[in-house]
Amino acid sequence: MTLKDIHCCVLIPTFNNQKTLRRVIDGVLAYSREDIIVINDGSTDDTASILATYGEKIRVLTNEINKGKGFSLRRGFEEAIRLGYKNAISVDSDGQHLPSDIPLFVEAALDNPDALLMGSRNMMQEGVPGKSSFGNKFSNFWFKFETGLTLPDTQTGFRLYPLDPIRNIRLFTSKFETEIEVIVKLAWSDVKIIPINIQVIYDSNERVTHFRPFRDFTRISILNTYFVILTLLYYLPRRLFFYIKKKGLWQIIKEEALKKNESNFSKAKSIGFGIFMGIVPIWGFQLLVGIPLSVYFRMNKVLFLAAANISLPPLIPFIIFGSYKFGGLFYKNGVQLDSFEDLTLESIHVNFVQYFLGGTLLAIFSGLSAFGISWMALKISRKDR
């Protein structure tokens, strides 16, 4: 099995990695003699002279000034597509990846054409920097929220990209966040994503990282904020629509509500959370916030939605009035309403702090009460699983 079997090239973006660059290129040359594209991202060390020693064995693209890893990857994609490749493997030049793992990607690509293959590092092994482990968990969490998919390592730079789907998506970032942007957009395009267990080396004497914690973390956070908004407004409803269309609404309701293997605790938690979201004073956004959270935390969606409907229009005045009364117990500067006649839009506006505080506390109290009551009822009426 060779790279030619899957029409694949290797992209090596590099910036001031003179200590490890030669070892990485030599390792890749063991698997390819003419399919290597190195993107020199404005390096100021001996990178250019090192690359010159390889002559025609590798293809070199040069950014006159440092543009960022994302920019270099995008340029590598464009070159690979121009040359007619169907796949591209990216390898970091800092020495943490072992080219000897390339056959694992080739084998998986033969079995899963058009899939995105993600190298999966053992982040628990000795020598892994703490900030890398934390950053990976952070990235994994938001990737799951945005796509509904679970991956063990979303920050690895050792990947096999299918180029046809990349041709059809628009990438606009240029730094480290590009590696997140591309996998989220490929997931949204229904590209299959498969993790591949790989080796990793963290040698503090050789490895040079250009990740700037504050600036790059801020960029990643801004990108994730943008993706979360798109997820809530479009991609999550889209996933739910196609899931319902595929399986059938009644079948989903039946399976979700009964779920024989679901614990009583889990069912009670779904009911309690539904009551909480139905009362908490964020009118108009209760289900918009509650549904994604119930999906992410694997709650019983039918029980959650049924409980959240405590805020049906006929019950809303009672909830608002109860919120006022509850808030009055803790917020002594508020106005104590004695009857529904005192409940007006003006009173809500003038006494908003009392209402919001009371509504939040009432939601917490009611949610916990509903959880406790339903848990006890389920334990009595249903054998736990």
VOGU-3710 file (C-alpha; in Angstrom, 3 decimals, decimal comma):
1> mtlkdihccv> 0,000/0,000/0,000  1,397/3,376/-1,035  0,241/6,975/-1,236  -0,350/6,484/-4,946  -3,009/3,870/-4,168  -5,196/6,630/-2,718  -3,916/9,474/-4,984  -2,474/11,236/-1,948  0,227/13,814/-1,279  1,781/14,939/2,025
11> liptfnnqkt> 1,584/18,573/3,171  4,225/19,819/5,618  3,628/23,407/6,755  6,694/24,729/8,558  7,874/27,860/10,339  11,283/28,026/12,044  11,534/24,291/12,793  15,121/23,787/11,632  15,890/21,320/14,444  13,255/18,779/13,390
21> lrrvidgvla> 12,385/19,600/9,765  14,987/17,362/8,120  14,007/14,355/10,253  10,349/14,809/9,343  10,995/15,137/5,606  13,372/12,136/5,570  10,742/10,095/7,387  8,065/10,994/4,830  10,451/10,274/1,927  10,459/6,629/3,042
31> ysrediivin> 6,847/6,472/1,820  6,903/8,869/-1,118  9,502/10,177/-3,537  7,476/12,763/-5,415  4,319/13,554/-3,487  5,636/15,916/-0,787  4,614/19,573/-0,627  6,395/21,703/1,975  4,984/25,144/2,715  7,694/27,413/4,114
41> dgstddtasi> 5,703/30,005/6,058  8,212/32,872/6,018  10,830/31,093/8,128  13,767/33,224/9,302  16,077/30,381/10,393  17,896/27,833/8,171  14,667/26,311/6,819  15,201/27,596/3,259  18,718/26,147/3,002  17,572/22,807/4,429
51> latygekirv> 14,769/22,585/1,863  17,188/23,481/-0,955  19,249/20,334/-0,262  16,345/18,116/-1,358  16,209/19,494/-4,887  13,370/17,983/-6,935  12,521/15,353/-4,325  10,033/17,765/-2,778  7,856/20,622/-3,989  8,335/23,846/-1,989
61> ltneinkgkg> 5,844/26,687/-1,649  7,141/29,823/0,062  5,277/32,573/1,874  7,472/35,669/1,824  6,280/36,608/5,307  4,759/34,512/8,079  1,035/34,136/7,319  0,014/31,457/9,795  -0,436/27,688/9,766  -3,994/27,946/8,462
71> fslrrgfeea> -2,935/30,062/5,508  -0,184/27,565/4,695  -2,581/24,620/4,897  -5,056/26,355/2,602  -2,275/27,073/0,125  -1,243/23,427/0,313  -4,832/22,320/-0,362  -5,009/24,561/-3,427  -1,737/23,191/-4,788  -2,750/19,569/-4,156
81> irlgyknais> -6,096/20,108/-5,900  -4,342/21,835/-8,821  -2,020/18,833/-9,186  -4,973/16,421/-9,274  -4,611/14,681/-5,903  -7,725/13,247/-4,245  -6,329/13,194/-0,691  -3,738/15,095/1,308  -2,038/14,051/4,540  -0,872/16,904/6,761
91> vdsdgqhlps> 2,137/16,377/9,051  3,495/18,909/11,545  7,164/19,777/11,162  7,915/20,083/14,898  8,785/16,396/15,194  5,842/15,262/17,325  4,388/13,112/14,529  6,022/9,921/13,273  5,873/9,432/9,479  5,925/5,686/10,179
101> diplfveaal> 2,192/6,052/10,960  1,419/7,062/7,349  0,542/3,452/6,332  -2,243/3,519/8,959  -3,869/6,410/7,095  -3,423/4,746/3,715  -5,034/1,516/4,924  -7,971/3,358/6,514  -8,449/5,518/3,403  -8,695/2,426/1,190
111> dnpdallmgs> -11,485/1,104/3,420  -13,159/4,526/3,838  -12,777/6,610/0,680  -13,824/10,275/0,975  -13,523/10,159/4,796  -11,595/12,622/6,940  -9,068/10,652/8,997  -7,958/12,273/12,249  -4,813/11,164/14,033  -5,656/10,448/17,665
121> rnmmqegvpg> -2,829/11,066/20,146  -2,614/9,534/23,615  -2,985/12,767/25,601  -2,500/10,871/28,887  1,040/9,742/28,139  4,036/11,161/29,961  5,449/14,397/28,561  2,228/15,821/27,105  2,087/19,524/28,076  -0,788/20,381/30,419
131> kssfgnkfsn> -1,970/23,232/28,197  -2,159/20,859/25,214  -4,329/18,395/27,162  -6,646/21,160/28,390  -6,875/22,767/24,961  -7,770/19,435/23,403  -10,582/18,776/25,898  -11,892/22,302/25,324  -11,844/21,811/21,551  -13,446/18,339/21,770
141> fwfkfetglt> -16,337/19,744/23,831  -17,232/22,494/21,355  -16,763/20,218/18,337  -19,322/17,809/19,790  -21,745/20,634/20,538  -21,402/22,063/17,019  -21,557/18,788/15,083  -23,074/16,147/17,365  -19,954/13,994/16,801  -17,495/12,747/19,410
151> lpdtqtgfrl> -13,778/12,729/18,604  -10,914/11,914/20,994  -8,500/14,436/19,459  -9,698/17,457/17,476  -6,416/19,400/17,659  -4,098/16,905/16,028  -2,236/18,152/12,970  -1,698/14,634/11,579  -4,721/14,135/9,322  -5,819/12,815/5,951
161> ypldpirnir> -8,088/15,291/4,172  -10,393/14,277/1,294  -9,884/17,085/-1,206  -13,173/16,931/-3,117  -15,241/18,137/-0,114  -12,607/20,765/0,717  -12,968/22,109/-2,798  -16,605/22,863/-1,993  -16,215/24,622/1,371  -15,041/28,154/2,021
171> lftskfetei> -12,322/28,678/4,610  -11,661/32,186/5,896  -9,307/31,783/8,892  -5,519/31,761/8,600  -3,966/30,775/11,935  -4,231/27,682/14,167  -8,030/27,955/14,247  -8,181/26,853/10,592  -7,714/23,242/11,709  -10,924/23,564/13,724
181> evivklawsd> -12,784/25,450/11,008  -12,095/22,821/8,366  -13,203/19,793/10,413  -16,410/21,485/11,605  -17,337/22,505/8,059  -16,538/19,031/6,730  -18,743/17,528/9,454  -21,539/19,921/8,472  -21,067/18,689/4,888  -21,742/15,126/6,127
191> vkiipiniqv> -18,172/13,947/5,548  -17,454/10,813/7,560  -14,777/11,396/10,243  -12,698/8,518/11,599  -10,052/8,688/14,366  -6,765/6,836/13,816  -4,545/5,981/16,790  -1,088/7,459/16,240  2,173/7,826/18,136  3,356/11,210/19,388
201> iydsnervth> 6,652/12,581/20,721  7,030/15,687/22,865  10,739/16,523/23,112  11,154/19,853/24,890  14,767/20,095/23,690  13,817/20,010/20,004  10,158/20,923/19,685  9,336/24,548/18,927  5,698/25,599/19,246  4,393/28,844/17,804
211> frpfrdftri> 1,023/28,659/19,557  0,463/31,959/21,407  -1,908/31,067/24,253  -3,753/34,360/24,635  -3,993/35,495/21,014  -4,630/32,101/19,454  -7,014/30,956/22,186  -8,970/34,184/21,650  -9,154/33,510/17,913  -10,374/29,960/18,547
221> silntyfvil> -12,979/31,199/21,038  -14,321/33,760/18,552  -14,565/31,057/15,870  -16,392/28,702/18,251  -18,810/31,484/19,234  -19,620/31,987/15,552  -20,064/28,242/15,039  -22,302/27,889/18,113  -24,617/30,634/16,804  -24,835/28,877/13,419
231> tllyylprrl> -25,435/25,563/15,179  -28,328/26,892/17,258  -29,940/28,769/14,374  -29,473/26,249/11,560  -27,338/23,116/11,893  -28,908/21,691/15,067  -32,493/22,117/13,758  -31,276/20,646/10,463  -29,841/17,573/12,228  -33,050/17,106/14,189
241> ffyikkkglw> -35,176/17,468/11,050  -33,286/14,812/9,098  -33,177/12,527/12,134  -36,959/12,792/12,532  -37,501/12,371/8,794  -35,346/9,253/8,720  -36,756/7,524/11,790  -40,302/8,829/12,085  -41,671/11,171/14,743  -43,928/8,656/16,509
251> qiikeealkk> -41,194/6,021/16,675  -38,771/8,555/18,168  -41,321/9,686/20,766  -42,083/6,105/21,724  -38,431/5,083/22,021  -37,409/8,234/23,892  -40,276/8,192/26,369  -39,956/4,503/27,283  -36,237/3,752/26,963  -36,235/0,548/28,943
261> nesnfskaks> -32,500/0,645/29,565  -32,531/4,238/30,823  -32,108/4,677/34,576  -34,744/6,244/36,804  -32,200/8,899/37,747  -31,744/9,873/34,085  -35,488/10,082/33,470  -36,024/12,147/36,614  -33,155/14,421/35,613  -34,809/15,066/32,234
271> igfgifmgiv> -38,118/15,936/33,903  -36,482/18,218/36,467  -34,438/20,007/33,803  -37,561/20,463/31,657  -39,445/22,075/34,577  -36,450/24,330/35,262  -36,195/25,490/31,632  -39,962/25,998/31,412  -39,915/28,455/34,331  -36,525/30,189/34,135
281> piwgfqllvg> -37,182/33,792/32,985  -35,596/33,772/29,541  -38,876/33,835/27,612  -38,502/33,086/23,933  -35,163/31,335/24,435  -36,076/28,537/26,821  -36,277/25,763/24,228  -33,536/27,330/22,113  -31,197/26,893/25,071  -32,771/23,795/26,620
291> iplsvyfrmn> -32,978/21,511/23,574  -29,248/21,666/22,663  -28,306/21,108/26,311  -30,664/18,141/26,624  -29,182/16,653/23,459  -25,607/17,236/24,571  -26,124/15,773/28,048  -28,055/12,821/26,571  -31,278/13,482/28,421  -34,634/11,976/27,532
301> kvlflaaani> -35,782/14,532/24,970  -39,485/13,578/25,096  -39,672/13,829/28,888  -37,723/17,093/28,794  -40,059/18,674/26,216  -43,169/17,435/28,020  -41,962/18,945/31,312  -40,831/22,191/29,650  -44,395/22,727/28,445  -45,268/23,857/31,943
311> slpplipfii> -44,901/27,291/30,371  -47,924/26,870/28,092  -49,764/30,209/27,596  -52,576/29,518/30,142  -49,972/28,908/32,841  -47,666/31,842/32,074  -49,525/34,392/34,306  -49,334/31,971/37,248  -45,587/31,457/36,658  -44,916/35,199/36,445
321> fgsykfgglf> -47,016/35,930/39,534  -45,310/33,106/41,411  -41,924/34,502/40,358  -42,852/37,887/41,826  -44,006/36,356/45,085  -40,913/34,153/45,305  -38,616/37,077/44,535  -40,311/39,166/47,214  -39,027/36,722/49,829  -35,436/37,653/49,011
331> ykngvqldsf> -35,616/41,103/47,417  -37,122/43,396/50,026  -36,919/46,526/47,854  -39,445/45,095/45,431  -43,190/45,585/45,323  -45,237/42,852/46,940  -48,072/41,999/44,545  -51,240/40,856/46,232  -53,318/39,748/43,233  -53,279/39,126/39,482
341> edltlesihv> -54,812/42,593/38,973  -51,492/44,094/40,095  -49,631/42,110/37,415  -49,079/44,430/34,429  -46,362/45,065/31,871  -45,496/48,226/33,772  -45,086/46,338/37,060  -42,834/43,804/35,316  -40,689/46,601/33,903  -40,431/48,572/37,143
351> nfvqyflggt> -39,757/45,520/39,323  -37,674/43,507/36,873  -34,926/42,619/39,377  -37,466/41,152/41,784  -39,146/39,216/38,982  -35,906/37,886/37,446  -34,450/36,856/40,807  -37,707/35,201/41,857  -38,158/33,460/38,495  -34,652/32,022/38,595
361> llaifsglsa> -34,990/30,804/42,179  -38,481/29,442/41,499  -37,119/27,556/38,460  -34,349/26,010/40,551  -36,701/25,072/43,376  -39,352/23,666/41,041  -36,798/21,756/38,963  -35,237/20,136/42,025  -38,679/19,326/43,447  -39,826/17,781/40,153
371> fgiswmalki> -36,604/15,750/39,993  -37,049/14,441/43,534  -40,755/13,623/43,183  -40,385/11,930/39,785  -37,343/9,950/40,955  -39,230/8,610/43,957  -42,300/7,835/41,826  -40,186/5,982/39,259  -38,371/3,983/41,932  -41,711/2,846/43,314
381> srkdr> -43,384/2,085/39,958  -40,457/0,943/37,814  -37,530/-1,383/38,280  -34,312/0,533/37,793  -31,915/-0,493/35,052
//
